[in-house]
Amino acid sequence: MSIDINITVIDRQGEEHNIQVPTDMNLNLMEICKGYELPVEGVCGGMAMCASCQVYILSTEHFGERNEDEQAMLDEAYFVQENSRLGCQIPITPKLEGLKVALAPEEP
């Protein structure tokens, strides 16, 4: 049985996109954004080897822990903030209900 959750993504123009996301498809936030044609590149294919899927977590209860690969990539990325995460490292689970993120600016 699929459980759909609601996620809000704010694009780079400030427009909010309210998205219903299935939790039973083993997807991550980067894949969801790409599926909804939001401007997230995901150049490395979700391997935490680029920062083209960087987002800012706006709902503090959903921040979660960065893994070592994600932290290493963010240490080299542009526009990193305390609430930065790589979308490819955020698996979609029911506990993300109500997640709100903003896309980070594109790299210069």
C-alpha positions in Angstrom: 0.0 0.0 0.0 1.5 3.3 -1.1 1.5 6.2 1.3 1.7 9.6 -0.4 3.3 12.5 1.5 3.2 16.3 0.8 6.4 18.1 0.1 6.8 21.8 -0.8 9.7 22.8 -3.1 10.5 26.5 -3.6 12.2 27.1 -7.0 14.8 29.7 -7.7 12.2 32.2 -8.7 10.5 31.9 -5.3 7.5 29.9 -6.6 6.2 27.2 -4.3 5.4 23.8 -5.7 3.2 21.6 -3.5 4.0 18.0 -4.5 2.4 14.7 -3.6 5.1 12.1 -3.4 4.8 8.3 -3.2 6.9 6.7 -0.4 7.0 3.2 -1.8 9.2 3.7 -4.9 12.6 4.1 -3.3 13.1 7.6 -4.7 15.1 10.5 -3.3 14.4 14.2 -3.3 16.6 14.9 -6.3 14.6 12.3 -8.4 11.3 13.8 -7.3 12.4 17.3 -8.3 13.6 16.1 -11.7 10.4 14.2 -12.1 8.4 17.4 -11.6 10.8 19.2 -14.0 12.2 21.5 -11.3 15.6 22.9 -12.2 17.7 20.3 -10.4 20.5 18.8 -12.5 21.7 15.8 -10.5 24.8 15.7 -12.8 26.4 12.8 -10.9 23.2 10.7 -10.9 22.8 10.7 -7.1 26.2 9.6 -6.0 26.9 12.7 -3.8 29.8 13.7 -6.2 28.4 17.1 -7.2 26.2 19.7 -5.6 23.8 20.3 -8.4 20.9 19.0 -6.3 21.7 21.1 -3.2 18.6 22.3 -1.3 18.0 24.3 1.8 15.8 22.5 4.4 13.3 25.0 5.7 11.4 22.8 8.1 13.8 22.1 11.0 12.3 18.8 12.1 13.3 17.3 8.7 16.9 18.3 8.6 18.5 14.9 9.3 22.1 14.0 9.4 24.6 14.4 6.5 26.6 11.4 5.7 30.4 11.7 5.2 30.2 11.8 1.4 27.5 14.5 1.5 29.5 16.6 4.0 32.6 16.3 1.9 30.8 17.5 -1.2 29.1 20.4 0.6 32.5 21.4 2.0 33.5 22.2 -1.7 30.2 23.5 -2.9 29.0 27.1 -3.5 26.2 28.8 -1.5 26.3 26.3 1.4 24.3 27.2 4.5 23.8 25.4 7.8 20.5 23.9 6.5 22.1 22.7 3.2 21.6 19.1 2.1 22.0 17.2 -1.2 18.6 16.1 -2.5 20.1 12.9 -3.7 20.9 11.9 -0.1 17.4 12.4 1.2 15.4 9.2 0.7 11.6 9.7 0.5 10.0 8.2 3.5 6.7 8.8 5.4 8.5 10.8 8.1 9.1 13.5 5.5 5.4 14.5 5.5 5.3 18.3 5.4 9.0 18.8 4.3 9.7 22.2 2.9 12.8 22.9 0.9 14.2 25.7 -1.3 16.5 25.0 -4.3 20.0 26.5 -3.8 21.2 28.9 -6.5 23.0 27.5 -9.5 26.7 27.3 -9.3 28.5 30.3 -10.8 
